[in-house]
């Protein structure tokens, strides 16, 4: 029996993971999101603009018998397509038209999986997505760009079976100070954007294999 320890950062002291709840406009759609990294969970607990302290809840997930999709091991275009299914990188007509084609071409069917494991997309990642759909980023540097975010890996609990195998560790509740960890969150994002912009503006970005060329036949 393979059990892993996961953390959920949130402004809420009371949390009750429930199958079917959650918002569709999250990275992997509706589900319950956690990470193995305690420090990141603390940052996520206070990443909202409201100046309030947060909480980290500790869980154990019994992965035995669960079908887990390791998105960070798939093609980077499949991950971007999944992101586009649930969250808009741009509000232009061009994006809406091309995003639908992109999802059809590179999208991955996640419906059979109990858990999705992959990168977490925050503001710095949407900076990449926006630049990519604007044809400002070559595909050859996409993976390197994503690695600059430093946001680690998140787990999204999707199926009823996965929820049934998630157990809360009652003594694992941790209070998070807004002043300390919101600053860390914002600094991480600012550093990531600076590094990303430097790479996009460098000679490594040849701007040849770009978003619109994916649809050329």
N, C-alpha and C positions, 0 to 999 in steps of 0.2 A: 504494500500500500504506500503510494508516494504522496506525501503531504508537503505542501509548501506554505510558507508564512507570507501573507500579503497585508498591505496597509491601505486604508482608505482615508484620504485627507478631505475634510469638509468643515464648513462653518457650524454644522449641526452636532450637538452633543448626543442626540438620540438618532440612531440610524437603524432602519429595518429593511435590509435588502429583500426585494419582493419581485418574483418573476412577473414580467409584463409591464413593470413600471420603468420610469426613466424617460429621457427625452430622445427623440429621433435625431435631433441636430447635434449629436456628439460624434466623435471621430469614427466609431464603429456602430453608430446607431444606438438604439435602446438597449440598456444593460446597466450593470453595476461595475464601476471602474476602480481598479486597485493597482498597486505597484509593490514590487519586492523591496524597493529602496525607501527606507524610513525617512531620510532627509528630504527626498523629493515629495513624499506624502505630506510632510510638514509644510513645505512651500505651497503645495496645491491646496492645503487647508485654508490659506490666507491670500490666495492669488486674486481674489475679487477686489474691486475698487472700494467696497465698503470697509471702513476701518474697524474691523471687529476680529477678535481672537478666534481661533479655530480649534479643531480636534482631529486627532488621528485615531482611527479604530483599527484594531488588529484582528486578523482572521487567519484561519487555516483552511486551505482548500485541498481536499482529497482528490487528486487527479486520476486515480485509478478508474479506468473505464470511460474517461472523458476524451472526446475528440477535440484536440487543441490546434487551432490554426496559428502557425508561427509566421505572422505577416512580414516580420523583418528579415525572414529568410527567403521570401518570395521576390519576384522582380519589383523594383522600385516603382514601376509604372502601375503595377497592380495595386500597390498601396495608395498611390495618388488617386487612382480611380475609385477606390473605396472611400477615400476622404471626400471626393467630389460627389459621391452618392448622398452624403449626409450634410455636408457643409459647403457653402458657396465661397469660392476663392475670389470671385469678382461678380459684379452686378451688371456687366455689359451684355448686350445681345449676342455679340460674338462668342463670349464665354459660354453662354447658355446653349448655343447651338453646337459648339465644338465639344463641350463637356459631355453632352449626351452621346456624341459619336465616340469620344474617348472611353467612356464607361462601357459602351457596347463592345468596343474592340479589346480593351485591356482589363475590364472588370473581372473580379473573382467571385464565384458563387460561395457565399459564406453561410448559407442557410443550414447546412448539415453539421455545422460545428457547434460545440457546447461552449467553448471559450475562444476568444480572439486575443492573441498576444502580439503586440507591435508597438511602434513608435507612438508617442503622444504628440498631437499637433497643437501647439500654442501659437501666439502671435508671430513668433519668428518663423515658424513653419509655414504660416500663411503668407508671409513675405515671399518665401520660395515659390509657393504655389501661384501667387499672383504674377511673379516675374516669369515663371515658366509658361503660363497661358498667354502672356504678352510676347512670347518668343524672344525673351531676353536671356534665357538659360539653355545651354547645351546639355543634352541628356548625359553626356560623358562625365559631367561634374555633379549630377544630381545626388548620388550616394554620398559623396564627400560633403556636399552642402547639408544634407540631412544629419550627418554625424556631428556637425558643428553646433547643433542645438543643445546637446548635452542633457536632454530631458529623459534619457533612459527609456525603459520599456514599461508599458502598462498592460494590464489584463482586463478584458471586458467579459463579464459573466453573462452569457446569452441564454442558455437553455434552462428549462425547468430542472433537468437532471443536475446541471452545474450548480444551480442555486441550492439544491438539496444537499450538495456535498461541501457547501461553504459554512464553516462554523465560526462564530464570533468568540474571541478570547476575551472573556469578561474583564480580566485584570490588565488588559492591554490598552486601555484608554489613556491617551496622552494629550495634555493641553498644549496649545501652540500659541506663542506670543506673536501678535500681528506685526509689531514694529521690527522684530528680528527677522522673521522669515518672509514677509512681503518684500522687504528690501533685497533679500537674497534672490527671490524669484525674479524681481524686476532687473536686477543686475545680471542674472544669468541670461535673460532675454535680450538685454542691451548688448552684452558681449557677443551673443550668438549673431545678432543682426549685423554687428560691426564686421565680424569675421566672414559672414555670408556675403555682405556687400563687397568686401575686399576680393573674395574669390570670384564673384560675378564680374567684377571690373578688371580681373587679371587676364593674362594671355591664355590661361588654361581654359577659359570660357570662349570657345571658338564660334559659338552662335551659328552652328551649321545644322546640327540635328536638333531642331527645336520642335515645340508643340505642334505647330501647323503642318510640319513636314510628315508627321505621323500618319496623316490622312491622304498623302499623295500616293497615287497608284501608277 
